[in-house]
């Protein structure tokens, strides 16, 4: 009887949390699926059921595919820098024998991550400014004036400029997580590898890399998921321009719903985003569970 009472008491504590999650997470998801089947004018209130028309419209929308491609490019570059680059930097810093230097370097590389994306976007908007920005002035100062350009005003460079800013802002956080993972590796393993005559490069590939593979897998999934949820930096720096060349799924969703007043189409884009991030989350759970079983 007491066990039943304790179970009921525990359930009583869980029910309010489940209710909140249901109302603010799962109910909006279900409603979004319903909205994606409508042609909906939010200002007049007119609604028309169109079934899968919004999804077929997505397939013929060149801006949607440009947005998807930009998210994919963002994900690939983020994996290179915020996963493998961050792992390499963390390994280099943690290999320094001086504890003082390690602490100072950690503070230096983590500093950009303490800046919000919106502030970082505004900062780099000024840096990229073609007439007053320090980037073009620096290129002229070192004799590379032929490379000066309107970085955010050209289709060929705008997306790359935004991605460069985001990598600078997020690189330190990824590096810090890898540094923590490396610190958890027992020092005896490195000592045994050194006694066997293993050099620093071989120690990285044969000791560090295998022992942080769970963190590596987790960071890859988190990085890819985050790449498909990009919004702030694009809105602050270009708002999707020039000529929609820097649109991502998040900004195209916003523009479709709140600027073009096509909320059914925006809901269809949101559904695609949900499916992508859900697939990434399920893949992360599967990979994590499989690795734990192997260990």
N, C-alpha and C positions, 0 to 999 in steps of 0.2 A: 504493500500500500504506500509506503514511504517512497519507494522508487518511482511509482506512478505519479505521486505528487511532485517529486523533483523534476520528472520529465515534463509534466504539465507546466511547472513553474518556468523551466527553461524555454519551453515553447512560447509562453506568454511574453518572454523577453524578446524572442525572435520575431514574433508576428508583426510588431510595429515596424521593424526594419524591413521585413519582406513587403509590407504594405507600401512603404515609401518607395522602395525599389520598383514595385509593380506600377505605382502611379506615375513616377517620374522617369522611369527607364523603359519598361516593357510596354506600357500603354502607348506612349508616343511612338515606339517602333511600329506597333500594329496600326496606329492611325496613319503613320507615314506611308505604309504599304497601301492603305486605302486612298490617301491623297494622290499617290502616284498614278492611280487609275482614273483621275479626274482631269478635266480641263477647267481650271478654277481661276476666276477673277476675284482676287481677295477684296478689291475695293467696291465692286458692285455686288459681290456675294453670289454671282451666277456660277453654277456648277453643272458640268456635263460629264456623264460617265463615258470614257473613251477606251476602257480596257487597257490593253498593252500598247496603245498608240504612242505613249510617251517613251516607252522603251525602244520601239522601232525607230522613233525619231532620233533617239540617241545614236543609233548606228549610222545615220546619215548626216550627223552633225559634225562638221570638220573641227569646230572649236572644242567640242567634247573630246575628240581624239587628240587634238593638240594639248589639251589640259591633261589627259591621261598620259601622254608621252612625256610631258614636263614632270609629272609626278614620278614616272618611272625613271627618268634621268636623275631626278633628285634622289631617289632611292639608291641607284647604282653608285653615284658619287658619294653619298653618305656612308654606304658600306665601305668604300675604299678608305675614306678619311676617318669617319667616326668609329669604325670597328677595327680594321687592320692598322690604319695609321695610329689610332689611339692606343692600341695594344703595343705596338712597337715603341711608341714614346714612353708609355708606362714602364715597359721592360727596361728601357735605357735609364730612366730616372731611378727606378728601384735598384738598379745595379750599382749606383754611386755609393761609395762607402761612407761618405760624410753625411751624417744625419741632418746637419744644418743645411747643407746644399739641397738635400731632398725636400725638406720642408719649404725652403724658399722657392724651389722650382714648382712644387705643387701649387703654391699660392699664385704664382705667375700664370701657369697654364689654366687654372680654374677661374681666374678673374673675369674673363669674357662671359662665362656661363652665369655669373651673378648679375649680368645685365639682362633686362627683359628683351624679348624679341622686338617689341615695338620701338624701344629706345635704340637698340642696335640697328634696326632698319632706318630710323631717322638719322643716326650717326653716319651710316654708310651712304645714305642718300646725299648727304653733304660731301662725303669723300669722293663720290662718283660725279659730282656736279662738274660739267665740262669746263666752265669758265673760272669758278672760284675754288673748286675742289682740290684738295692736296694731292690726289693721285695723278692728275694730269700735270700739275706743277712739278711733282717729283720726277715724272718721266722726262719733262723738258730739262730739268736740272741735271740729269745724268746723260743727256744727249740722245734721248729716245723720243723726241718730240713727234716723230712720224707715227707713233703708236697712240697718241692722245686721241680721244674720241668721246662722244656722248654715250657713256657706258649703258645708261638706262634708257636711252632714247633710240637705240637701234635694235632691230629684231635679232640680229646676229649675236649680240653681246648681252642683252638685258637679262635673260634667264641665267646665264653663267654668272653674271654679277650678283644676282640674288642668291644663288646657291653658294657662291664664295662667302658671302656675308653669313649665311646660316651655318656653314661649316666652322667658320671662326667662332661663332657664338656657342655652338654646341660641342666643340671638340674637347674642351676642358672637362666637361661633365663625364663624357665617355672615358676619357683618360683616367679620371679619378676612380671610376668603378673598376677599371682593369687594374689599377694600382692596388686597390683593396683586395681584389682576387689574387694578385701576385703575392701580397703580404701574407695571405693565408697559407701559402705553400710552405711546408716545413723547411727550415734552413738546412736541416740534415741532408735533405735530398740534393740540394745544391752543393753541399760539402762533399758528399759521396761522388757526385759527378766531377767535381774539381779534382779529387784524388785519383779518379780514373783518367785524368788528363784531358777531359772534355773542355773545349774552348767556349768562349761566351756565345758564339753563333750557334754551335751545336747544342749548348745548354738551352738556348731559347727555343729551338725547334724540337728538342727531344725531352725537355723537362717543362719549361714554362708553357709552351703552346698546348701540350696535351692536358696539363693540369688546370688550365683555365678554359677548356673547351665548352663547359656548361655556360660560363659567363659570355663566351664568344657567341654561342648559339642564341642566348637570350638577347644580347645586344643587337644581333642581326635582325631578329624578329621585331624588337622594339624600334629599331631604326627604320625598317621598312614600313612598319605601321605608322610611325610618325611622319614619314615622307608622304604618305597618302592623306595626311590630315593637315598639310601646310596651308596656312591662311594669312596670318598676321604680316609676315615679312613681305609677301606679294602685295597685299592691300596697301601697306605703308609706302612701299618703294615705287610701284608702277600701277597698281590697281588693275593689273592684267594686261596693260599695254606694253609696248606700242602695237597696235593692230592685233590685239588679243594674243600676242606671241608669248606672253608670260602667264596666261591663264592656267590655273590648276583646278582640280575638281572642286575644291572648297570655294574658290572665288567665282567660278562659273556657276556653281549652285547659288551663291549669294546674288549674283547678277541676274540670273534667270528668275529668281523669286522676287527680289525686292526692287529691281530696276526694270525688268521686262514684264513684271506682273504675271509670270507664268508659274504658279506655285505647284501645279501638277508635274510639270517638267522638272522643277527643282527637287521635288520629292523623289522623282525617279533617279536623279543623280545621287541624292542622299542614300537611296536604296543600294545603288551600285557601290558607293563608298562603304556602306555597312557590310555588304557581302565581302568586299576585299579585306577589310580589317578583321571581320569574323574569320575568314579563311586563314589569315596570318596568325590570329590567336590560336585557332585549332591546330595549325601546323606547329606552333611553338609548344603547345601542351603535349602533342604527340612526340616531338623530338625530345623534350625534356623527360617525359616518362620513359621513353626508350633508352635514353642514356643512363637513367637511374637504374633501370633493370640490368643493363650491361655491366654497371659497376657493382 
